Amino acid sequence: MQPESGESVPSSLKFKESIRARLLVGFVLMMGATLAIGSVSVLAVASSRSAILADGTAILVFSAVAMIGCFMAVPASRRLARRITTPISALTESADRIARGDYATAIEAAGKGELSLLTGSFEKMRRKINEQMEDLQMQAEDKRRQARTLLENIDQGFFSFDLDLRINEDCSRKAMAILRMEKMEGRRLAEALRLDLHQEGLFRDWLEIVRESTSRLRWHKLSRLVPLQELRMGEGESSRLLQFEYRKILNNRERLSGILVFIHDVTESRKVERRLSDEKIRHEHKVKIILGVARHTQETMVAFLDDCSCRLLAIRQRLEAIQCRASETDPKNAVAMDESFRDCHTVKGNSGAFGFDGLTQAAQELEALLEARDPDKAPGLDPAGLAEMTRLVDSMSAETERIHEVHLLLSGNSEEVSVRLPERKVARIRELAEMVGKQTLSPEMSDLIETCKRLSYRSLESLSGKYRELVSRAAFKLGKTVEFTISPLNIEVDPEALLRVDEALIHLLRNAVAHGIELPELRLRSGKGMGKVELSYERASGTHIFMVRDDGQGVDTDALAEKAVKKGILPRASFSGLGSKEKLNLLFHPGLSATAMPDTLSGSGLGMSIANDAVRALGGSLSVETHRGEGSRITISIPV
């Protein structure tokens, strides 16, 4: 029977047919050879024609007998072939079953002699292999049960997924509980991790990168590129924060075959970290408040707190007034916002000088909101923006109150400012009093009156602690090295006069550090050493004169004028006609700054404007002198 097209012929059948064919050919060849030999022998013996004819009959008879023998040999050869091929075919089929993994079917004994021994050896081999396979299956089942028990009881959430982003069966019960899934095996990774199409695409891109770079890059670098590191599940108080850790799975050829994912619920630990961080920040703020209050005199702190309270109250009243106004285009709104911006800028500068970072940060945020307003519309009418501004003012007021409480604690819960008189002045008063008692109208009377006026005077050095701290902090934040000096060192100043120009001095000293003094590498290149900022004072002809000097880079008046043109403050046509002094006076224009990026120190373009306005309000004047590469000097003059 011929096999159908496309079907393979069993090896046992091929062997059987081959044996049969060989036996038949052998019998036929044997009979043919016998017939040929007989015929030749008869022809050789016959010597005449009559003998040949006589022996022809014998040849025909002999041929017939040979043919009959051939036909009888065919069935015999088939029986012999079956006896030989049957046991061999049985062994071949058994070998095929073993090759296909069938070790349970026994190999029956077949044949005799060597075939019987071969069959027995095959059977022993089969039983041995079957026993070993059964042992391996039992071990595999035990390992599988142990792994399943481990996955169900381990208190660690983990699962793995293949390169097609399908989750494998080895996932822990904890992982299913954390991800709130009853079954994860066979699910898509996007379903388990709540990924959108974009995130899923990023995961596939990451897997391609890992596939190409596993042998070249360390895993901790590749794992940082995973698109999903944390996942927030749920909302409100019941929400949980999950953190994922990824490990690679390699096959026997050291090629990537999957990814193992560990899940950590870090909700509580993050809450604890947040509480500790908030507590640390509050503690640091409190320490800074204590240090800031302790570094300065009582009268200085009282002046600072009064100034902050008044300015914050004014800002709050302006915001309330804006909210009450019906018209969005009321010009009073813009004026109120400009005044609030100036007050906020001053509070930021003052608090920064004292080192009160909490108040400074809140002032910085409020200043940013005020600066981002639309000048063509009434800012603050937006309920959300107005509410945020009010919240920041409340925060600044609360921070000011905390500073006030620390001040009261350190000053013995007393608001009264005490003034200590130097002993030499007291002695002088007594001396003059005795002299006045002896002489009613004497020149010493005028001296006594003048001395009494100077009883409250203090050295500029003792009154400048706040300014020294301001310069030091500004230099530290900007990465600069600056030396602050006072000149003359022991000159006495009326504290009231210094308080009147305090706001202007804060802006000028801060600008000297931020804009004037160069970075250390630039100063080194220019052959300069540590930066120098100097505050000096003198009194001449009924005028208090305060000067702020720096040895920095000076003011680039051309660049300042160019910036004024770009901002629309100065027409391009008048640029070339301006002299150096006119260009320098642009410093006092609000919103024009010498620096590009504003920060908590400078850059808003209002410092010089506020200082100039404050001095002019006192009936004084402010002048600037600058030299490129050498520095600047700013002079404040106010009447006594």
C-alpha positions in Angstrom: 0.0 0.0 0.0 1.5 3.3 -1.1 1.5 6.2 1.4 -0.5 9.3 0.4 1.2 12.3 -1.0 2.7 14.4 1.8 2.7 11.6 4.3 6.0 10.2 5.6 6.7 6.5 5.3 7.5 4.8 8.7 11.1 3.6 9.0 10.0 0.1 10.0 7.9 -0.3 6.8 10.8 0.9 4.6 13.1 -1.6 6.3 10.6 -4.5 5.8 10.1 -3.8 2.1 13.9 -3.6 1.6 14.5 -7.0 3.1 11.7 -8.6 1.0 13.1 -7.1 -2.2 16.6 -8.3 -1.6 15.4 -11.9 -0.9 13.4 -12.1 -4.1 16.2 -10.8 -6.2 18.6 -13.3 -4.6 16.3 -16.3 -5.4 15.7 -15.2 -9.0 19.4 -14.6 -9.7 20.2 -18.1 -8.2 17.7 -19.9 -10.3 18.8 -18.0 -13.5 22.4 -18.9 -12.8 21.5 -22.6 -12.4 19.5 -22.6 -15.7 22.4 -20.9 -17.6 25.0 -23.3 -16.2 22.9 -26.4 -17.1 22.2 -25.1 -20.7 25.9 -24.5 -21.4 26.9 -27.9 -20.1 24.4 -29.7 -22.3 25.4 -27.7 -25.4 29.1 -28.5 -24.7 28.5 -32.3 -24.5 26.4 -32.5 -27.6 28.6 -33.0 -30.7 26.1 -33.3 -33.4 22.9 -31.7 -34.6 20.9 -34.7 -33.6 22.3 -34.6 -30.1 21.4 -31.0 -29.8 17.8 -31.7 -30.8 17.7 -34.6 -28.5 18.9 -32.6 -25.6 16.6 -29.6 -26.3 13.8 -31.5 -24.8 15.9 -32.0 -21.6 16.7 -28.3 -21.5 13.0 -27.3 -21.8 12.1 -29.7 -19.0 14.9 -28.4 -16.9 13.8 -24.7 -17.5 10.2 -25.6 -16.5 11.4 -27.1 -13.3 13.5 -23.9 -12.6 10.5 -21.7 -13.2 8.3 -23.8 -10.9 11.0 -23.5 -8.3 11.1 -19.7 -8.7 7.3 -19.4 -8.2 7.6 -21.6 -5.1 10.5 -19.5 -3.7 8.5 -16.2 -3.6 6.1 -17.2 -0.8 9.0 -18.8 1.1 11.0 -15.6 0.8 8.1 -13.5 2.1 7.8 -15.8 5.2 11.5 -15.6 5.8 11.4 -11.8 5.4 8.6 -11.5 7.9 10.5 -13.6 10.5 13.4 -11.2 10.2 11.7 -7.8 9.8 8.9 -8.2 12.4 11.0 -8.0 15.5 13.2 -5.3 13.9 10.1 -3.3 13.0 8.8 -3.7 16.6 12.1 -2.4 17.9 12.0 0.5 15.5 8.5 1.5 16.5 9.4 1.4 20.1 12.4 3.6 19.5 10.1 6.0 17.6 7.8 6.1 20.6 10.7 6.8 23.0 11.9 9.6 20.7 8.4 11.1 20.8 8.5 11.1 24.6 6.3 8.0 25.2 8.1 6.1 28.0 5.1 4.4 29.5 4.4 1.7 26.8 6.4 -1.5 27.4 8.6 -3.1 24.6 7.4 -6.6 24.0 10.0 -9.4 23.4 10.3 -10.4 19.8 12.7 -12.6 17.7 15.3 -14.9 18.9 19.0 -14.7 19.7 20.6 -11.3 19.3 17.2 -9.7 18.5 15.8 -11.0 21.8 18.8 -9.6 23.7 18.5 -6.2 21.9 14.8 -6.1 22.8 15.6 -6.8 26.4 18.2 -4.0 26.5 15.7 -1.6 24.9 13.1 -2.5 27.6 15.6 -1.9 30.4 16.5 1.5 28.9 12.8 2.4 28.6 12.0 1.5 32.2 15.0 3.5 33.5 14.1 6.5 31.5 10.5 6.2 32.5 11.4 6.1 36.2 13.7 9.1 35.9 11.0 11.1 34.0 8.4 10.3 36.7 10.9 11.5 39.4 11.5 14.7 37.5 7.8 15.3 37.1 7.2 14.7 40.8 10.1 17.1 41.6 8.7 19.7 39.2 5.3 19.4 40.7 6.8 19.8 44.2 8.7 22.9 43.1 5.6 24.3 41.4 3.5 23.8 44.6 6.3 25.4 46.7 6.5 28.4 44.3 2.7 28.8 44.3 2.6 28.6 48.1 5.4 31.2 48.2 3.6 33.5 45.8 0.4 33.2 47.9 2.0 33.8 51.3 5.0 36.1 50.7 4.5 39.6 51.9 6.0 41.2 48.9 4.2 42.4 45.8 5.9 41.3 42.5 5.1 40.0 39.1 6.8 39.6 35.7 5.9 40.4 32.2 7.3 39.3 28.8 8.6 41.4 25.9 5.0 41.6 24.5 3.9 43.4 27.7 1.9 40.4 28.9 2.0 39.4 32.6 3.3 35.9 33.3 1.9 33.4 35.8 4.6 34.1 38.5 2.8 36.9 40.3 2.3 37.1 44.0 -1.0 37.4 45.8 0.2 40.5 47.4 0.7 42.1 44.0 -2.8 41.3 43.0 -4.1 42.8 46.3 -2.0 46.0 45.9 -3.1 46.5 42.3 -6.7 45.4 43.1 -6.9 42.6 40.5 -8.3 39.1 41.0 -6.2 37.7 38.2 -3.1 39.0 36.6 -1.8 36.1 34.5 -2.2 36.8 30.8 -3.4 40.4 31.3 -1.8 43.3 29.6 0.7 45.4 31.6 -1.2 48.6 30.6 -4.3 47.2 32.3 -2.5 46.3 35.6 -0.6 49.6 35.8 -3.4 51.8 34.4 -1.3 53.0 31.5 -2.7 55.1 28.7 -1.7 54.5 25.1 1.1 57.0 25.3 2.6 55.4 28.4 2.3 52.0 26.9 4.2 53.2 23.9 6.9 54.6 26.1 7.2 51.2 27.8 7.7 49.5 24.4 10.3 52.0 23.5 12.1 51.4 26.8 12.1 47.7 26.2 13.7 48.2 22.8 16.4 50.3 24.4 16.9 47.6 27.1 17.1 44.9 24.5 19.8 46.7 22.6 21.8 48.0 25.6 21.6 45.2 28.2 25.1 44.0 27.5 26.6 47.5 27.3 25.0 49.5 30.1 24.5 48.7 33.7 21.0 47.9 34.8 20.7 50.7 37.4 21.1 53.2 34.5 18.5 51.5 32.3 16.0 51.1 35.1 16.1 54.9 35.7 14.6 55.3 32.2 11.4 53.3 33.0 8.4 55.5 32.1 6.6 54.6 35.3 8.4 54.8 38.6 5.5 55.7 40.9 1.7 55.4 40.7 -1.0 57.2 42.7 -4.0 54.9 43.2 -7.3 56.2 44.5 -8.2 59.7 45.6 -8.4 61.6 48.9 -7.2 60.2 52.2 -7.7 56.6 50.9 -5.3 57.0 48.0 -2.1 55.1 48.0 1.3 55.8 46.5 3.0 52.8 44.8 6.7 52.6 43.9 8.0 50.2 41.3 11.4 48.5 41.1 12.5 46.7 38.0 14.8 43.7 37.4 15.8 42.1 34.2 15.2 38.4 33.4 17.7 36.6 31.1 17.4 33.3 29.3 20.1 30.6 28.9 21.7 32.6 26.1 22.0 35.7 28.4 19.3 37.5 26.3 16.5 39.5 27.7 13.3 37.4 28.1 11.2 39.5 30.5 11.1 42.0 33.3 10.5 41.4 37.0 8.6 44.1 38.8 8.6 44.7 42.6 5.8 46.8 44.1 6.3 48.8 47.3 3.4 50.6 49.0 5.2 53.8 50.2 2.1 55.7 51.3 2.8 55.7 55.0 6.6 56.2 54.7 6.0 59.2 52.4 3.6 60.7 54.9 6.2 60.3 57.7 8.9 61.8 55.4 6.6 64.7 54.6 5.8 65.3 58.3 9.5 65.1 59.2 10.4 67.4 56.3 7.7 70.0 57.3 8.8 69.7 60.9 12.4 70.2 59.9 11.5 73.3 57.8 9.4 74.7 60.7 12.3 74.1 63.1 14.8 75.7 60.7 12.6 78.7 60.3 12.2 79.0 64.0 16.0 78.8 64.5 16.6 81.4 61.8 14.0 83.7 63.4 15.7 83.3 66.8 19.1 84.0 65.3 17.8 86.9 63.3 16.2 88.5 66.3 19.2 87.9 68.6 21.7 89.5 66.2 19.9 92.8 66.1 19.1 95.4 68.7 15.7 95.8 70.2 14.9 99.1 68.6 15.9 97.7 65.2 13.6 94.8 65.6 10.7 97.0 66.8 11.2 99.2 63.7 11.3 96.2 61.4 8.1 94.7 62.8 6.3 98.0 62.8 7.3 98.5 59.2 6.2 95.0 58.1 2.9 95.2 59.9 2.0 98.5 58.4 2.9 97.4 54.8 1.0 94.1 55.1 -2.0 95.9 56.5 -1.8 98.4 53.6 -1.6 95.6 51.0 -4.6 93.8 52.6 -6.7 97.0 52.5 -5.8 97.6 48.9 -6.8 94.0 47.9 -10.1 94.4 49.7 -10.7 97.7 48.0 -10.0 96.2 44.6 -12.5 93.4 45.3 -15.2 95.9 46.2 -14.7 98.0 43.0 -17.2 97.1 40.3 -15.3 98.4 37.3 -12.5 96.3 35.9 -10.9 99.3 34.3 -10.9 101.5 37.3 -7.5 103.3 37.3 -7.4 103.1 41.1 -6.9 99.3 40.8 -3.7 99.7 38.8 -2.3 102.3 41.3 -3.2 100.1 44.2 -1.5 97.1 42.7 1.7 99.1 41.9 1.8 100.4 45.5 1.2 96.8 46.8 4.1 95.6 44.6 6.4 98.2 46.0 5.5 97.4 49.6 5.9 93.7 49.0 9.3 94.2 47.4 10.4 96.2 50.4 9.2 93.6 52.9 11.1 90.9 50.9 14.3 92.9 51.0 14.0 93.7 54.7 13.2 90.1 55.7 16.0 88.8 53.6 18.4 91.2 55.4 17.4 89.7 58.7 17.5 86.1 57.5 13.8 85.5 57.9 13.5 83.0 55.0 9.8 82.1 55.6 8.7 85.7 55.3 11.0 86.2 52.3 9.7 83.2 50.4 6.0 84.2 50.9 6.9 87.8 49.8 8.6 86.4 46.7 5.5 84.4 45.7 3.2 87.4 46.3 5.6 89.7 44.3 5.5 87.2 41.4 1.7 87.2 41.3 1.6 91.0 41.4 4.2 91.3 38.7 2.3 88.8 36.4 -0.8 91.0 36.3 -2.4 92.3 33.1 -1.7 96.1 33.1 -4.7 96.7 30.8 -7.2 95.1 33.2 -7.9 95.3 36.9 -5.7 92.6 38.5 -7.0 90.8 41.4 -10.6 90.8 40.1 -10.1 87.2 39.2 -11.5 85.4 42.3 -8.8 82.7 42.2 -5.9 85.2 41.8 -7.3 87.5 44.5 -7.8 84.6 46.9 -4.2 83.4 46.4 -2.9 86.9 47.0 -4.9 87.2 50.2 -3.7 83.8 51.3 -0.1 84.9 50.9 -0.7 88.1 52.8 -2.2 86.0 55.6 0.9 83.8 55.5 3.2 86.8 55.7 1.2 88.2 58.6 1.4 84.9 60.5 5.2 84.7 59.9 5.5 88.3 61.1 3.5 87.4 64.2 5.9 84.5 64.9 8.9 86.8 64.7 7.1 89.2 67.0 6.5 86.4 69.6 10.2 85.4 69.5 11.2 89.0 69.9 9.0 89.4 72.9 10.4 86.2 74.4 14.0 87.3 74.0 13.3 90.9 75.1 11.5 89.8 78.3 8.0 90.3 76.9 8.4 94.1 76.8 7.9 96.4 73.9 9.6 99.2 75.5 12.9 100.2 73.9 15.7 101.1 76.4 18.6 103.3 75.5 22.0 102.9 77.3 23.9 106.1 77.8 27.8 106.0 77.6 29.3 106.9 80.9 31.5 109.6 79.4 28.4 111.4 78.2 26.8 111.2 81.6 29.9 112.6 83.2 29.9 115.5 80.6 26.3 116.3 81.4 27.1 116.5 85.1 30.1 118.7 84.5 28.1 121.0 82.3 25.2 121.0 84.9 27.6 122.2 87.6 29.0 124.9 85.4 25.5 126.0 84.4 24.6 126.2 88.1 27.4 128.6 88.7 26.8 130.6 85.5 23.4 131.1 84.1 24.4 132.6 80.8 27.5 131.0 79.7 28.8 129.4 76.4 28.7 126.0 78.1 24.9 126.2 78.0 24.9 125.8 74.2 27.3 122.9 74.6 25.0 121.3 77.1 22.1 121.6 74.8 24.0 120.1 71.9 25.3 117.3 74.1 21.8 116.5 75.2 20.7 116.3 71.6 23.5 113.7 70.9 22.6 111.5 73.8 20.8 109.0 71.6 23.5 109.0 68.9 25.2 105.6 68.3 28.1 104.5 66.3 27.4 103.5 62.7 29.1 100.2 63.4 26.6 99.3 66.1 23.7 100.2 63.9 24.8 98.4 60.8 24.5 94.7 61.9 21.5 94.3 59.7 23.3 95.6 56.6 26.3 93.4 57.3 24.0 90.4 57.4 22.2 91.4 54.2 25.5 91.7 52.3 26.8 88.4 53.7 23.6 86.5 52.8 23.3 88.0 49.3 26.9 87.1 48.5 26.5 83.6 49.7 23.4 83.0 47.6 25.1 84.4 44.5 28.4 82.5 45.1 30.4 85.7 45.5 33.0 86.7 48.1 32.3 90.2 49.4 33.9 92.2 52.3 31.6 94.8 54.0 33.2 97.8 55.6 32.0 100.9 57.5 33.6 104.2 57.1 34.5 106.0 59.4 34.3 103.1 61.8 33.5 105.0 65.0 31.4 107.9 63.6 28.2 108.5 65.5 24.9 108.7 63.7 21.4 109.7 64.7 19.5 106.4 64.6 16.4 108.3 63.5 18.2 109.5 60.4 19.4 106.0 59.6 15.9 104.6 60.0 14.6 107.2 57.5 16.9 105.9 54.8 16.8 102.3 55.8 14.6 101.2 52.9 16.8 102.9 50.4 20.0 101.5 51.9 18.6 97.9 51.8 18.0 98.2 48.0 21.3 99.9 47.3 23.4 97.4 49.2 21.6 94.4 47.7 22.1 95.8 44.2 25.7 96.5 44.9 26.3 92.8 45.6 23.9 91.5 42.9 24.8 93.9 40.0 28.1 95.5 41.0 30.4 92.7 42.3 31.5 90.2 39.7 31.8 86.5 40.2 35.1 85.3 41.6 36.4 83.9 38.3 35.7 87.2 36.5 37.4 89.2 39.3 40.4 86.9 39.1 40.6 87.4 35.4 40.5 91.1 35.9 43.2 91.0 38.6 40.8 91.8 41.4 40.6 90.1 44.8 37.7 89.9 47.1 34.8 92.2 46.3 34.3 95.3 48.5 31.1 97.0 49.5 31.4 100.1 51.8 28.8 102.1 53.7 30.0 105.5 54.8 28.4 108.5 56.6 29.1 112.2 57.1 27.3 115.3 58.2 27.8 118.6 56.5 25.9 121.9 56.7 22.6 120.4 58.1 22.6 117.4 55.7 23.0 113.7 56.4 25.0 112.1 53.7 25.1 108.3 53.3 27.2 106.6 50.6 27.3 103.1 49.2 30.4 102.1 47.3 31.5 99.0 45.5 34.6 98.1 43.4 32.6 96.0 40.9 32.1 96.2 37.2 30.2 99.4 37.1 27.0 100.1 35.1 27.0 99.5 31.4 25.0 102.6 30.4 24.8 101.7 26.7 23.4 98.2 27.5 21.0 99.8 30.0 19.8 102.2 27.3 19.5 99.4 24.8 17.3 97.5 27.2 15.1 100.6 27.7 14.6 100.8 23.9 13.6 97.1 23.7 11.1 97.5 26.5 9.6 100.6 24.9 10.7 102.9 27.7 13.0 104.9 25.4 12.4 105.7 21.7 15.0 104.4 19.4 15.4 107.8 17.8 16.6 109.4 21.0 19.1 106.7 21.8 22.1 108.3 20.1 21.4 111.7 21.5 21.6 110.6 25.2 24.6 111.4 27.2 26.2 109.2 29.9 24.3 110.9 32.7 20.9 110.6 31.0 21.6 106.9 30.3 22.6 106.4 33.9 19.4 108.0 35.2 17.5 105.2 33.5 18.4 103.2 36.5 15.6 105.0 38.4 12.9 104.0 35.9 10.6 101.3 37.4 10.8 97.9 35.7 14.2 98.4 34.1 16.9 96.2 35.6 20.5 95.6 34.8 20.1 91.9 35.2 18.1 89.5 33.0 16.7 87.0 35.5 14.9 88.2 38.7 15.3 86.3 41.9 14.8 86.9 45.6 17.6 89.4 45.6 17.2 91.6 42.5 16.1 91.7 39.0 12.6 93.2 39.2 13.8 96.6 38.2 12.2 98.4 41.1 15.0 98.5 43.7 16.6 101.8 42.4 13.2 103.3 41.7 11.9 102.5 45.3 15.2 103.9 46.8 14.9 107.1 44.8 11.3 107.6 45.6 11.9 107.0 49.3 14.8 109.6 49.4 12.8 112.2 47.5 9.9 111.7 49.9 12.3 112.9 52.7 13.2 116.0 50.7 16.5 114.6 49.8 18.3 113.5 46.6 20.0 110.3 45.3 22.9 110.4 42.8 24.9 107.7 41.0 28.5 107.8 39.9 29.9 104.8 38.0 33.1 103.8 36.1 33.2 100.6 34.0 35.5 98.0 35.5 36.1 100.1 38.7 32.8 100.2 40.5 30.0 102.6 41.5 29.1 105.1 44.2 25.6 106.0 45.2 25.1 109.0 47.5 22.0 109.7 49.6 21.5 113.3 50.9 18.6 114.2 53.3 18.2 117.2 55.4 18.7 117.1 59.2 
